[in-house]
Amino acid sequence: MAVLPDGDRQVLHKDIMSELSSRRESLGLTKDELRAAVDAIDQWIDDNAVSFNSAIPLPARTALTARQKVELFMVIVKRRWEVS
Amino acid sequence: MASGDTLLIFTPLHNEPPASNPATFDTRNAHPVLDFDASTNEDAVFSGIMPRNYAGGGLTVYLHYAMSTAISNDIDWDAAFERIGDQQQDIDSDGFAAVNSVDNTTVPATSGLVDIVSIAFTDGADMDSIAVGEGFRLKVTRDAASDTATGDAELRFIEIKET
């Protein structure tokens, strides 16, 4: 999977600002700095996709679809965020 | 004799949201606020009648705002007047004069602290030549395309003072 299109990154940038605003969480970054973080994280995911796939043990590595692997990744990250 | 007088006060409950890109009503600890987005330039519009104690001078618009998240960087605000007056403005259309601005204001270091910024208008075309006793509108815009602070800005009060 390639990196997200610029329009998707823009939407994510807007959404994270809206979400932080609704929770009134302090943030000491410029909009450009936050956007750079969005871009860098998306790029990091793309750069490490092979490594991520290799970390999944067999038989899950071959049995899960790409979307299922990403979903598994999301629920784990989400849970880690919830308990952090 | 009206120089320095407070002429009008608006709160978020006075907002007449425009059809496109309106600032949105919200509350913060039961304080009514208008949320101005960080990504899109949004507007709030307030109507009033220029009070009888207005002596014909310039106006200063004071904006009282807090930030939802930002604790650093800057914010830009624009304001513009539209004279409705006595047969001056067909209200089927908008007729706001050019905006005046207060730019590059560093936001408070604590989210929730209310900062006050001001925008001055000279008497005449700058304030669309509004005269005493005439109806008018004031449009307030966050210039989100130009400022750097993240997250929403929350407008809490507006004061119009005769300069």
gemmi code that builds the backbone of each chain (N, CA, C; Angstrom):
import gemmi

chains = {
    "A": [
        ("MET", (0.849, -1.196, 0.000), (0.000, 0.000, 0.000), (0.886, 1.249, 0.000)),
        ("ALA", (0.580, 2.160, -0.881), (1.370, 3.390, -0.976), (0.983, 4.364, 0.135)),
        ("VAL", (1.760, 5.421, 0.255), (1.399, 6.455, 1.227), (0.058, 7.067, 0.831)),
        ("LEU", (-0.590, 7.700, 1.800), (-1.894, 8.294, 1.542), (-1.770, 9.478, 0.587)),
        ("PRO", (-2.778, 9.707, -0.241), (-2.778, 10.907, -1.083), (-2.799, 12.165, -0.213)),
        ("ASP", (-2.340, 13.254, -0.788), (-2.249, 14.508, -0.054), (-3.609, 14.924, 0.527)),
        ("GLY", (-4.663, 14.698, -0.256), (-5.995, 15.073, 0.227), (-6.392, 14.308, 1.483)),
        ("ASP", (-6.038, 13.032, 1.541), (-6.339, 12.235, 2.729), (-5.540, 12.720, 3.936)),
        ("ARG", (-4.296, 13.069, 3.684), (-3.469, 13.598, 4.783), (-4.031, 14.927, 5.289)),
        ("GLN", (-4.529, 15.746, 4.369), (-5.154, 17.013, 4.775), (-6.356, 16.758, 5.673)),
        ("VAL", (-7.170, 15.784, 5.283), (-8.353, 15.457, 6.082), (-7.948, 14.958, 7.471)),
        ("LEU", (-6.933, 14.092, 7.509), (-6.451, 13.592, 8.800), (-5.940, 14.731, 9.677)),
        ("HIS", (-5.215, 15.648, 9.057), (-4.680, 16.808, 9.779), (-5.819, 17.624, 10.372)),
        ("LYS", (-6.843, 17.855, 9.578), (-8.017, 18.621, 10.053), (-8.745, 17.847, 11.147)),
        ("ASP", (-8.900, 16.541, 10.943), (-9.646, 15.727, 11.911), (-8.951, 15.662, 13.265)),
        ("ILE", (-7.629, 15.526, 13.250), (-6.932, 15.423, 14.543), (-7.019, 16.754, 15.287)),
        ("MET", (-6.982, 17.874, 14.562), (-7.147, 19.167, 15.237), (-8.552, 19.297, 15.818)),
        ("SER", (-9.560, 18.838, 15.067), (-10.933, 18.900, 15.575), (-11.096, 18.021, 16.809)),
        ("GLU", (-10.496, 16.838, 16.753), (-10.612, 15.913, 17.874), (-9.934, 16.479, 19.120)),
        ("LEU", (-8.733, 17.002, 18.957), (-8.033, 17.594, 20.103), (-8.794, 18.804, 20.632)),
        ("SER", (-9.401, 19.568, 19.713), (-10.179, 20.731, 20.145), (-11.385, 20.301, 20.958)),
        ("SER", (-12.044, 19.241, 20.520), (-13.246, 18.799, 21.245), (-12.894, 18.302, 22.638)),
        ("ARG", (-11.672, 17.749, 22.784), (-11.235, 17.293, 24.108), (-10.493, 18.393, 24.865)),
        ("ARG", (-10.246, 19.506, 24.186), (-9.506, 20.635, 24.763), (-8.172, 20.182, 25.347)),
        ("GLU", (-7.463, 19.425, 24.556), (-6.128, 18.985, 24.929), (-5.100, 19.996, 24.430)),
        ("SER", (-4.224, 20.382, 25.323), (-3.214, 21.375, 24.954), (-2.262, 20.824, 23.902)),
        ("LEU", (-1.845, 21.701, 22.992), (-0.930, 21.306, 21.932), (-0.078, 22.506, 21.538)),
        ("GLY", (1.212, 22.357, 21.700), (2.128, 23.460, 21.408), (2.856, 23.298, 20.100)),
        ("LEU", (2.115, 23.062, 19.042), (2.694, 22.924, 17.706), (2.007, 23.882, 16.752)),
        ("THR", (2.735, 24.277, 15.711), (2.066, 24.991, 14.630), (1.291, 23.985, 13.783)),
        ("LYS", (0.388, 24.508, 12.974), (-0.360, 23.621, 12.064), (0.588, 22.902, 11.106)),
        ("ASP", (1.606, 23.615, 10.638), (2.563, 22.999, 9.722), (3.347, 21.881, 10.410)),
        ("GLU", (3.707, 22.103, 11.673), (4.459, 21.076, 12.406), (3.600, 19.831, 12.633)),
        ("LEU", (2.315, 20.054, 12.918), (1.417, 18.907, 13.100), (1.244, 18.164, 11.782)),
        ("ARG", (1.130, 18.913, 10.695), (0.990, 18.284, 9.381), (2.252, 17.478, 9.035)),
        ("ALA", (3.411, 17.987, 9.410), (4.650, 17.259, 9.156), (4.653, 15.931, 9.908)),
        ("ALA", (4.077, 15.927, 11.097), (3.999, 14.678, 11.866), (3.069, 13.684, 11.176)),
        ("VAL", (1.951, 14.177, 10.664), (1.025, 13.305, 9.923), (1.752, 12.680, 8.733)),
        ("ASP", (2.449, 13.514, 7.986), (3.155, 13.029, 6.796), (4.224, 12.001, 7.173)),
        ("ALA", (4.979, 12.304, 8.240), (6.090, 11.430, 8.624), (5.583, 10.077, 9.123)),
        ("ILE", (4.506, 10.088, 9.880), (3.972, 8.818, 10.400), (3.436, 7.967, 9.254)),
        ("ASP", (2.750, 8.613, 8.323), (2.240, 7.868, 7.173), (3.397, 7.279, 6.366)),
        ("GLN", (4.455, 8.074, 6.202), (5.616, 7.591, 5.453), (6.298, 6.440, 6.192)),
        ("TRP", (6.384, 6.566, 7.536), (7.016, 5.517, 8.340), (6.243, 4.203, 8.206)),
        ("ILE", (4.917, 4.292, 8.211), (4.108, 3.080, 8.046), (4.426, 2.425, 6.698)),
        ("ASP", (4.527, 3.254, 5.684), (4.824, 2.713, 4.359), (6.218, 2.091, 4.313)),
        ("ASP", (7.176, 2.776, 4.910), (8.570, 2.293, 4.881), (8.729, 0.982, 5.652)),
        ("ASN", (7.880, 0.767, 6.648), (8.048, -0.392, 7.534), (6.983, -1.475, 7.311)),
        ("ALA", (6.291, -1.383, 6.188), (5.233, -2.351, 5.912), (5.781, -3.781, 5.810)),
        ("VAL", (6.926, -3.927, 5.188), (7.522, -5.263, 5.031), (7.920, -5.819, 6.386)),
        ("SER", (8.534, -4.984, 7.201), (8.948, -5.393, 8.540), (7.740, -5.792, 9.382)),
        ("PHE", (6.687, -5.015, 9.270), (5.448, -5.324, 9.994), (4.919, -6.689, 9.575)),
        ("ASN", (4.880, -6.925, 8.301), (4.357, -8.202, 7.810), (5.222, -9.373, 8.303)),
        ("SER", (6.534, -9.168, 8.310), (7.447, -10.231, 8.746), (7.280, -10.554, 10.225)),
        ("ALA", (6.835, -9.571, 10.994), (6.683, -9.764, 12.437), (5.467, -10.622, 12.781)),
        ("ILE", (4.575, -10.780, 11.842), (3.379, -11.597, 12.099), (3.752, -13.072, 11.936)),
        ("PRO", (3.507, -13.880, 12.956), (3.925, -15.290, 12.857), (3.019, -16.073, 11.899)),
        ("LEU", (3.589, -17.117, 11.380), (2.787, -18.064, 10.593), (1.923, -18.877, 11.557)),
        ("PRO", (0.731, -19.277, 11.222), (0.146, -19.178, 9.882), (-0.611, -17.880, 9.632)),
        ("ALA", (-0.671, -16.972, 10.674), (-1.462, -15.746, 10.507), (-0.938, -14.901, 9.340)),
        ("ARG", (0.379, -14.910, 9.152), (0.951, -14.071, 8.102), (0.354, -14.388, 6.741)),
        ("THR", (0.110, -15.641, 6.487), (-0.413, -16.010, 5.180), (-1.940, -16.122, 5.167)),
        ("ALA", (-2.530, -16.384, 6.338), (-3.975, -16.565, 6.383), (-4.727, -15.238, 6.393)),
        ("LEU", (-4.155, -14.229, 7.025), (-4.837, -12.933, 7.095), (-4.671, -12.175, 5.782)),
        ("THR", (-5.735, -11.467, 5.402), (-5.615, -10.573, 4.248), (-4.875, -9.307, 4.683)),
        ("ALA", (-4.468, -8.538, 3.697), (-3.768, -7.282, 4.006), (-4.657, -6.374, 4.858)),
        ("ARG", (-5.930, -6.294, 4.506), (-6.845, -5.442, 5.277), (-7.018, -5.962, 6.696)),
        ("GLN", (-7.059, -7.280, 6.840), (-7.197, -7.846, 8.182), (-5.960, -7.559, 9.036)),
        ("LYS", (-4.799, -7.608, 8.423), (-3.572, -7.294, 9.163), (-3.575, -5.833, 9.629)),
        ("VAL", (-4.011, -4.951, 8.738), (-4.074, -3.528, 9.112), (-5.108, -3.326, 10.218)),
        ("GLU", (-6.219, -4.054, 10.135), (-7.245, -3.926, 11.170), (-6.709, -4.406, 12.520)),
        ("LEU", (-5.974, -5.507, 12.478), (-5.368, -6.009, 13.707), (-4.394, -4.983, 14.289)),
        ("PHE", (-3.599, -4.411, 13.418), (-2.669, -3.356, 13.837), (-3.433, -2.201, 14.488)),
        ("MET", (-4.542, -1.797, 13.858), (-5.310, -0.654, 14.372), (-5.881, -0.935, 15.760)),
        ("VAL", (-6.447, -2.126, 15.959), (-7.087, -2.394, 17.255), (-6.036, -2.478, 18.367)),
        ("ILE", (-4.863, -2.980, 18.020), (-3.802, -3.038, 19.037), (-3.317, -1.631, 19.382)),
        ("VAL", (-3.085, -0.817, 18.365), (-2.641, 0.557, 18.612), (-3.720, 1.326, 19.375)),
        ("LYS", (-4.975, 1.104, 18.993), (-6.077, 1.803, 19.665), (-6.129, 1.438, 21.142)),
        ("ARG", (-5.954, 0.148, 21.428), (-5.996, -0.268, 22.827), (-4.817, 0.308, 23.618)),
        ("ARG", (-3.646, 0.300, 22.975), (-2.476, 0.886, 23.642), (-2.710, 2.359, 23.922)),
        ("TRP", (-3.388, 3.053, 22.989), (-3.703, 4.478, 23.188), (-4.693, 4.641, 24.339)),
        ("GLU", (-5.672, 3.743, 24.402), (-6.700, 3.859, 25.440), (-6.122, 3.688, 26.850)),
        ("VAL", (-5.145, 2.821, 27.004), (-4.601, 2.546, 28.332), (-3.368, 3.398, 28.641)),
        ("SER", (-2.945, 4.205, 27.681), (-1.718, 5.004, 27.913), (-2.032, 6.216, 28.781)),
    ],
    "B": [
        ("MET", (-18.090, 63.562, 22.758), (-17.982, 63.147, 24.160), (-18.003, 61.636, 24.280)),
        ("ALA", (-18.228, 60.918, 23.165), (-18.384, 59.469, 23.267), (-17.072, 58.720, 23.073)),
        ("SER", (-15.975, 59.443, 22.824), (-14.718, 58.735, 22.648), (-14.398, 57.924, 23.890)),
        ("GLY", (-14.087, 56.649, 23.684), (-13.808, 55.769, 24.813), (-15.022, 55.048, 25.336)),
        ("ASP", (-16.202, 55.434, 24.884), (-17.425, 54.774, 25.357), (-17.570, 53.376, 24.742)),
        ("THR", (-18.045, 52.450, 25.551), (-18.490, 51.176, 24.995), (-19.826, 51.411, 24.299)),
        ("LEU", (-19.882, 51.031, 23.042), (-21.111, 51.255, 22.261), (-21.984, 50.004, 22.243)),
        ("LEU", (-21.385, 48.852, 22.051), (-22.161, 47.611, 21.942), (-21.334, 46.440, 22.456)),
        ("ILE", (-22.020, 45.448, 22.966), (-21.384, 44.195, 23.380), (-22.142, 43.046, 22.714)),
        ("PHE", (-21.420, 42.157, 22.112), (-22.012, 40.951, 21.528), (-21.447, 39.727, 22.231)),
        ("THR", (-22.287, 38.722, 22.360), (-21.852, 37.419, 22.871), (-22.154, 36.372, 21.797)),
        ("PRO", (-21.695, 35.149, 21.979), (-21.979, 34.111, 20.970), (-23.461, 33.915, 20.704)),
        ("LEU", (-24.304, 34.229, 21.676), (-25.741, 34.036, 21.474), (-26.325, 35.050, 20.498)),
        ("HIS", (-25.585, 36.091, 20.175), (-26.046, 37.084, 19.199), (-25.663, 36.715, 17.769)),
        ("ASN", (-24.891, 35.661, 17.607), (-24.391, 35.329, 16.270), (-25.527, 34.995, 15.309)),
        ("GLU", (-25.401, 35.505, 14.089), (-26.304, 35.157, 12.992), (-25.460, 34.417, 11.965)),
        ("PRO", (-25.365, 33.091, 12.099), (-24.389, 32.352, 11.294), (-24.649, 32.472, 9.804)),
        ("PRO", (-23.604, 32.778, 9.032), (-23.774, 32.855, 7.579), (-23.997, 31.472, 6.986)),
        ("ALA", (-24.446, 31.449, 5.729), (-24.802, 30.177, 5.089), (-23.585, 29.299, 4.840)),
        ("SER", (-22.454, 29.921, 4.582), (-21.266, 29.105, 4.299), (-20.179, 29.373, 5.324)),
        ("ASN", (-19.520, 28.316, 5.728), (-18.400, 28.370, 6.671), (-18.696, 29.183, 7.931)),
        ("PRO", (-19.780, 28.864, 8.615), (-20.065, 29.588, 9.860), (-19.217, 29.066, 11.019)),
        ("ALA", (-18.862, 29.960, 11.925), (-18.326, 29.511, 13.212), (-19.458, 28.769, 13.929)),
        ("THR", (-19.104, 27.767, 14.697), (-20.143, 26.921, 15.290), (-20.268, 27.160, 16.790)),
        ("PHE", (-21.502, 27.124, 17.243), (-21.771, 27.351, 18.659), (-21.274, 26.168, 19.488)),
        ("ASP", (-20.723, 26.481, 20.650), (-20.225, 25.456, 21.558), (-20.304, 26.034, 22.966)),
        ("THR", (-20.099, 25.177, 23.937), (-19.979, 25.671, 25.308), (-18.687, 25.140, 25.912)),
        ("ARG", (-18.135, 25.913, 26.809), (-16.927, 25.508, 27.535), (-17.180, 25.820, 29.005)),
        ("ASN", (-17.351, 24.772, 29.782), (-17.696, 24.957, 31.192), (-18.895, 25.900, 31.324)),
        ("ALA", (-19.899, 25.702, 30.483), (-21.143, 26.477, 30.456), (-20.975, 27.891, 29.900)),
        ("HIS", (-19.762, 28.248, 29.480), (-19.579, 29.531, 28.786), (-19.950, 29.338, 27.325)),
        ("PRO", (-20.844, 30.126, 26.804), (-21.094, 30.026, 25.362), (-19.904, 30.566, 24.584)),
        ("VAL", (-19.502, 29.844, 23.562), (-18.393, 30.278, 22.705), (-18.743, 29.962, 21.256)),
        ("LEU", (-18.059, 30.633, 20.355), (-18.150, 30.300, 18.932), (-16.819, 29.699, 18.513)),
        ("ASP", (-16.863, 28.477, 18.007), (-15.654, 27.789, 17.573), (-15.307, 28.180, 16.138)),
        ("PHE", (-14.076, 28.664, 15.987), (-13.556, 28.980, 14.657), (-12.499, 27.927, 14.316)),
        ("ASP", (-12.717, 27.252, 13.216), (-11.883, 26.135, 12.782), (-10.443, 26.569, 12.497)),
        ("ALA", (-9.531, 25.607, 12.600), (-8.116, 25.890, 12.339), (-7.738, 25.700, 10.880)),
        ("SER", (-8.606, 25.051, 10.108), (-8.255, 24.744, 8.726), (-9.011, 25.588, 7.705)),
        ("THR", (-10.212, 26.023, 8.063), (-11.071, 26.765, 7.143), (-11.392, 28.129, 7.740)),
        ("ASN", (-11.346, 29.160, 6.912), (-11.740, 30.482, 7.395), (-13.241, 30.487, 7.662)),
        ("GLU", (-13.620, 30.703, 8.900), (-15.032, 30.700, 9.281), (-15.441, 32.072, 9.804)),
        ("ASP", (-16.746, 32.364, 9.661), (-17.269, 33.686, 9.979), (-18.350, 33.622, 11.047)),
        ("ALA", (-18.468, 34.706, 11.783), (-19.623, 34.959, 12.644), (-20.111, 36.371, 12.331)),
        ("VAL", (-21.424, 36.559, 12.373), (-22.010, 37.843, 11.991), (-22.921, 38.331, 13.116)),
        ("PHE", (-22.804, 39.617, 13.427), (-23.582, 40.213, 14.515), (-24.262, 41.480, 13.991)),
        ("SER", (-25.538, 41.638, 14.341), (-26.293, 42.814, 13.921), (-26.490, 43.764, 15.088)),
        ("GLY", (-26.500, 45.043, 14.790), (-26.767, 46.026, 15.834), (-27.240, 47.328, 15.242)),
        ("ILE", (-27.599, 48.239, 16.116), (-27.920, 49.613, 15.729), (-26.920, 50.520, 16.420)),
        ("MET", (-26.304, 51.398, 15.648), (-25.295, 52.272, 16.238), (-25.942, 53.160, 17.289)),
        ("PRO", (-25.512, 53.054, 18.515), (-26.206, 53.740, 19.619), (-26.199, 55.264, 19.481)),
        ("ARG", (-27.165, 55.858, 20.166), (-27.334, 57.318, 20.067), (-26.199, 58.088, 20.721)),
        ("ASN", (-25.412, 57.414, 21.545), (-24.277, 58.111, 22.153), (-23.026, 58.048, 21.283)),
        ("TYR", (-23.155, 57.440, 20.096), (-22.021, 57.414, 19.164), (-21.819, 58.827, 18.616)),
        ("ALA", (-20.592, 59.302, 18.704), (-20.326, 60.698, 18.356), (-19.679, 60.861, 16.987)),
        ("GLY", (-19.637, 59.792, 16.191), (-19.160, 59.931, 14.820), (-17.678, 59.686, 14.625)),
        ("GLY", (-17.036, 59.108, 15.598), (-15.609, 58.826, 15.462), (-15.338, 57.441, 14.921)),
        ("GLY", (-14.089, 57.047, 14.992), (-13.726, 55.692, 14.602), (-14.165, 54.682, 15.646)),
        ("LEU", (-14.053, 53.427, 15.288), (-14.466, 52.344, 16.187), (-13.282, 51.412, 16.454)),
        ("THR", (-13.294, 50.826, 17.621), (-12.353, 49.753, 17.923), (-13.146, 48.523, 18.338)),
        ("VAL", (-12.864, 47.434, 17.662), (-13.535, 46.165, 17.952), (-12.600, 45.309, 18.796)),
        ("TYR", (-13.064, 44.938, 19.959), (-12.287, 44.073, 20.848), (-12.834, 42.649, 20.771)),
        ("LEU", (-11.966, 41.724, 20.499), (-12.341, 40.307, 20.416), (-11.758, 39.571, 21.615)),
        ("HIS", (-12.616, 38.904, 22.355), (-12.187, 38.128, 23.523), (-12.274, 36.650, 23.131)),
        ("TYR", (-11.143, 35.969, 23.129), (-11.140, 34.592, 22.654), (-10.225, 33.734, 23.526)),
        ("ALA", (-10.472, 32.451, 23.499), (-9.564, 31.460, 24.080), (-9.283, 30.423, 23.000)),
        ("MET", (-8.264, 29.617, 23.217), (-7.958, 28.536, 22.288), (-8.397, 27.204, 22.889)),
        ("SER", (-8.874, 26.314, 22.031), (-9.284, 24.990, 22.511), (-8.095, 24.116, 22.873)),
        ("THR", (-7.037, 24.204, 22.076), (-5.884, 23.329, 22.285), (-4.560, 24.086, 22.290)),
        ("ALA", (-4.450, 25.083, 21.444), (-3.146, 25.716, 21.223), (-2.664, 26.425, 22.483)),
        ("ILE", (-1.397, 26.262, 22.785), (-0.754, 26.954, 23.904), (0.474, 27.716, 23.417)),
        ("SER", (0.640, 27.778, 22.121), (1.733, 28.557, 21.530), (1.355, 28.866, 20.086)),
        ("ASN", (2.197, 29.677, 19.460), (2.011, 30.098, 18.063), (0.967, 31.198, 17.969)),
        ("ASP", (0.522, 31.526, 16.769), (-0.220, 32.785, 16.631), (-1.559, 32.611, 15.934)),
        ("ILE", (-2.367, 33.654, 16.094), (-3.710, 33.653, 15.514), (-3.950, 34.978, 14.804)),
        ("ASP", (-4.737, 34.899, 13.726), (-5.093, 36.081, 12.933), (-6.614, 36.235, 12.921)),
        ("TRP", (-7.074, 37.447, 13.131), (-8.513, 37.748, 13.076), (-8.762, 38.871, 12.078)),
        ("ASP", (-9.898, 38.796, 11.396), (-10.372, 39.858, 10.510), (-11.736, 40.321, 11.000)),
        ("ALA", (-12.062, 41.571, 10.714), (-13.406, 42.083, 11.003), (-13.792, 43.057, 9.906)),
        ("ALA", (-15.098, 43.120, 9.628), (-15.590, 44.029, 8.598), (-17.000, 44.485, 8.963)),
        ("PHE", (-17.315, 45.716, 8.610), (-18.641, 46.280, 8.871), (-19.448, 46.373, 7.574)),
        ("GLU", (-20.750, 46.258, 7.740), (-21.693, 46.470, 6.638), (-22.777, 47.430, 7.128)),
        ("ARG", (-22.862, 48.570, 6.475), (-23.893, 49.551, 6.803), (-25.212, 49.117, 6.164)),
        ("ILE", (-26.228, 48.980, 6.978), (-27.576, 48.704, 6.460), (-28.331, 50.018, 6.345)),
        ("GLY", (-28.302, 50.797, 7.410), (-28.732, 52.190, 7.376), (-30.159, 52.419, 6.940)),
        ("ASP", (-30.379, 53.607, 6.432), (-31.692, 54.045, 5.953), (-31.641, 54.012, 4.424)),
        ("GLN", (-32.108, 52.887, 3.858), (-32.077, 52.671, 2.407), (-30.646, 52.712, 1.852)),
        ("GLN", (-29.749, 52.076, 2.567), (-28.355, 52.035, 2.119), (-27.970, 50.671, 1.564)),
        ("GLN", (-28.518, 49.596, 2.146), (-28.074, 48.245, 1.769), (-29.287, 47.374, 1.487)),
        ("ASP", (-29.368, 46.844, 0.277), (-30.371, 45.837, -0.064), (-29.989, 44.557, 0.670)),
        ("ILE", (-30.822, 44.127, 1.582), (-30.428, 42.977, 2.401), (-30.577, 41.646, 1.669)),
        ("ASP", (-30.932, 41.707, 0.377), (-30.847, 40.500, -0.444), (-29.403, 40.134, -0.755)),
        ("SER", (-28.508, 41.067, -0.516), (-27.091, 40.789, -0.780), (-26.252, 41.337, 0.367)),
        ("ASP", (-24.992, 40.945, 0.361), (-24.058, 41.420, 1.383), (-23.276, 42.617, 0.855)),
        ("GLY", (-22.920, 43.504, 1.768), (-22.156, 44.686, 1.354), (-21.091, 45.075, 2.364)),
        ("PHE", (-20.369, 44.090, 2.834), (-19.343, 44.374, 3.834), (-18.190, 45.171, 3.212)),
        ("ALA", (-17.716, 46.132, 3.959), (-16.506, 46.861, 3.556), (-15.295, 45.939, 3.722)),
        ("ALA", (-14.170, 46.435, 3.276), (-12.931, 45.627, 3.368), (-12.613, 45.312, 4.827)),
        ("VAL", (-11.997, 44.173, 5.023), (-11.672, 43.748, 6.388), (-10.475, 44.534, 6.919)),
        ("ASN", (-10.493, 44.721, 8.215), (-9.298, 45.127, 8.958), (-8.877, 43.939, 9.809)),
        ("SER", (-7.621, 43.920, 10.198), (-7.095, 42.693, 10.800), (-6.248, 42.969, 12.024)),
        ("VAL", (-6.159, 41.952, 12.853), (-5.120, 41.899, 13.884), (-4.439, 40.546, 13.705)),
        ("ASP", (-3.168, 40.596, 13.353), (-2.470, 39.376, 12.943), (-1.293, 39.055, 13.860)),
        ("ASN", (-0.915, 37.785, 13.812), (0.307, 37.308, 14.480), (0.288, 37.537, 15.984)),
        ("THR", (-0.899, 37.410, 16.574), (-1.001, 37.513, 18.030), (-0.656, 36.163, 18.640)),
        ("THR", (0.320, 36.149, 19.523), (0.662, 34.900, 20.211), (-0.478, 34.530, 21.154)),
        ("VAL", (-0.935, 33.304, 21.046), (-2.081, 32.871, 21.852), (-1.647, 32.672, 23.303)),
        ("PRO", (-2.606, 32.668, 24.247), (-2.242, 32.443, 25.651), (-1.551, 31.096, 25.841)),
        ("ALA", (-0.660, 31.049, 26.816), (0.111, 29.827, 27.083), (-0.720, 28.779, 27.804)),
        ("THR", (-1.907, 29.143, 28.222), (-2.816, 28.188, 28.853), (-4.121, 28.167, 28.068)),
        ("SER", (-4.492, 26.986, 27.605), (-5.773, 26.856, 26.912), (-6.886, 27.166, 27.906)),
        ("GLY", (-7.773, 28.052, 27.521), (-8.856, 28.447, 28.419), (-8.689, 29.857, 28.949)),
        ("LEU", (-7.461, 30.384, 28.927), (-7.286, 31.793, 29.279), (-7.798, 32.641, 28.124)),
        ("VAL", (-8.568, 33.666, 28.468), (-9.166, 34.518, 27.436), (-8.239, 35.694, 27.152)),
        ("ASP", (-7.891, 35.832, 25.900), (-7.047, 36.929, 25.434), (-7.947, 37.957, 24.760)),
        ("ILE", (-7.538, 39.211, 24.820), (-8.305, 40.282, 24.171), (-7.419, 40.953, 23.135)),
        ("VAL", (-7.905, 40.988, 21.902), (-7.193, 41.689, 20.833), (-8.127, 42.760, 20.278)),
        ("SER", (-7.559, 43.725, 19.591), (-8.386, 44.827, 19.086), (-8.082, 45.123, 17.635)),
        ("ILE", (-9.114, 45.579, 16.946), (-9.004, 45.984, 15.540), (-9.615, 47.379, 15.429)),
        ("ALA", (-8.832, 48.329, 14.952), (-9.303, 49.712, 14.857), (-9.855, 50.000, 13.461)),
        ("PHE", (-10.922, 50.805, 13.446), (-11.523, 51.273, 12.192), (-11.604, 52.796, 12.256)),
        ("THR", (-11.178, 53.455, 11.208), (-11.341, 54.899, 11.158), (-12.751, 55.227, 10.697)),
        ("ASP", (-13.216, 56.405, 11.080), (-14.546, 56.835, 10.657), (-14.573, 56.984, 9.132)),
        ("GLY", (-15.696, 56.590, 8.534), (-15.810, 56.714, 7.083), (-15.884, 55.357, 6.415)),
        ("ALA", (-15.300, 55.250, 5.243), (-15.422, 54.031, 4.434), (-14.868, 52.809, 5.145)),
        ("ASP", (-13.880, 53.019, 6.010), (-13.263, 51.897, 6.717), (-14.297, 51.119, 7.530)),
        ("MET", (-15.291, 51.841, 8.028), (-16.372, 51.200, 8.799), (-17.692, 51.314, 8.039)),
        ("ASP", (-17.581, 51.376, 6.723), (-18.707, 51.441, 5.794), (-19.617, 52.634, 6.086)),
        ("SER", (-19.047, 53.676, 6.671), (-19.745, 54.952, 6.901), (-21.025, 54.798, 7.714)),
        ("ILE", (-21.022, 53.905, 8.667), (-22.198, 53.716, 9.532), (-22.399, 54.983, 10.356)),
        ("ALA", (-23.645, 55.442, 10.401), (-23.975, 56.663, 11.149), (-24.803, 56.306, 12.377)),
        ("VAL", (-24.890, 57.247, 13.290), (-25.637, 57.025, 14.517), (-27.092, 56.643, 14.192)),
        ("GLY", (-27.599, 55.671, 14.893), (-28.981, 55.242, 14.698), (-29.196, 54.292, 13.539)),
        ("GLU", (-28.156, 53.969, 12.808), (-28.307, 53.093, 11.643), (-28.019, 51.636, 12.017)),
        ("GLY", (-28.730, 50.745, 11.350), (-28.473, 49.321, 11.499), (-27.206, 48.940, 10.759)),
        ("PHE", (-26.545, 47.937, 11.260), (-25.315, 47.475, 10.611), (-25.045, 46.035, 11.009)),
        ("ARG", (-24.093, 45.439, 10.319), (-23.607, 44.115, 10.705), (-22.086, 44.149, 10.844)),
        ("LEU", (-21.607, 43.319, 11.729), (-20.171, 43.127, 11.927), (-19.861, 41.663, 11.632)),
        ("LYS", (-18.910, 41.442, 10.750), (-18.485, 40.064, 10.452), (-17.091, 39.847, 11.025)),
        ("VAL", (-16.958, 38.773, 11.779), (-15.665, 38.410, 12.372), (-15.212, 37.100, 11.742)),
        ("THR", (-13.962, 37.054, 11.329), (-13.401, 35.876, 10.650), (-12.072, 35.511, 11.283)),
        ("ARG", (-11.890, 34.237, 11.521), (-10.532, 33.772, 11.845), (-9.826, 33.489, 10.534)),
        ("ASP", (-8.682, 34.107, 10.340), (-7.914, 33.876, 9.114), (-7.069, 32.616, 9.317)),
        ("ALA", (-7.759, 31.494, 9.313), (-7.097, 30.219, 9.603), (-6.110, 29.826, 8.514)),
        ("ALA", (-6.327, 30.359, 7.321), (-5.403, 30.031, 6.229), (-4.033, 30.647, 6.463)),
        ("SER", (-3.964, 31.663, 7.303), (-2.698, 32.379, 7.493), (-2.076, 32.175, 8.863)),
        ("ASP", (-2.894, 31.855, 9.878), (-2.290, 31.760, 11.218), (-1.695, 30.376, 11.440)),
        ("THR", (-1.015, 30.225, 12.577), (-0.249, 28.996, 12.801), (-0.754, 28.166, 13.975)),
        ("ALA", (-1.583, 28.724, 14.844), (-2.018, 27.998, 16.037), (-2.951, 26.848, 15.650)),
        ("THR", (-2.758, 25.716, 16.302), (-3.570, 24.540, 15.996), (-4.922, 24.624, 16.718)),
        ("GLY", (-5.869, 23.872, 16.203), (-7.157, 23.694, 16.883), (-8.058, 24.907, 16.800)),
        ("ASP", (-9.230, 24.772, 17.428), (-10.241, 25.817, 17.357), (-9.852, 27.045, 18.175)),
        ("ALA", (-10.360, 28.185, 17.719), (-10.372, 29.402, 18.536), (-11.806, 29.614, 19.000)),
        ("GLU", (-11.966, 30.009, 20.247), (-13.302, 30.139, 20.841), (-13.566, 31.602, 21.172)),
        ("LEU", (-14.456, 32.207, 20.387), (-14.796, 33.616, 20.611), (-15.813, 33.710, 21.747)),
        ("ARG", (-15.507, 34.542, 22.749), (-16.360, 34.599, 23.948), (-17.157, 35.896, 24.031)),
        ("PHE", (-16.528, 37.021, 23.725), (-17.206, 38.329, 23.754), (-16.678, 39.194, 22.618)),
        ("ILE", (-17.499, 40.183, 22.255), (-17.047, 41.267, 21.379), (-17.504, 42.581, 22.001)),
        ("GLU", (-16.604, 43.512, 22.063), (-16.965, 44.865, 22.485), (-16.658, 45.815, 21.342)),
        ("ILE", (-17.598, 46.712, 21.055), (-17.326, 47.796, 20.113), (-17.262, 49.092, 20.910)),
        ("LYS", (-16.140, 49.734, 20.779), (-15.900, 50.974, 21.525), (-15.661, 52.097, 20.535)),
        ("GLU", (-16.102, 53.302, 20.886), (-15.721, 54.446, 20.055), (-14.273, 54.789, 20.376)),
        ("THR", (-13.460, 54.822, 19.353), (-12.015, 54.981, 19.560), (-11.699, 56.310, 20.249)),
    ],
}
model = gemmi.Model(1)
for chain_id, residues in chains.items():
    chain = gemmi.Chain(chain_id)
    for i, (resn, *xyz) in enumerate(residues, 1):
        res = gemmi.Residue()
        res.name, res.seqid = resn, gemmi.SeqId(i, " ")
        for name, pos in zip(("N", "CA", "C"), xyz):
            atom = gemmi.Atom()
            atom.name, atom.element = name, gemmi.Element(name[0])
            atom.pos, atom.b_iso = gemmi.Position(*pos), 0.0
            res.add_atom(atom)
        chain.add_residue(res)
    model.add_chain(chain)
structure = gemmi.Structure()
structure.add_model(model)
structure.setup_entities()
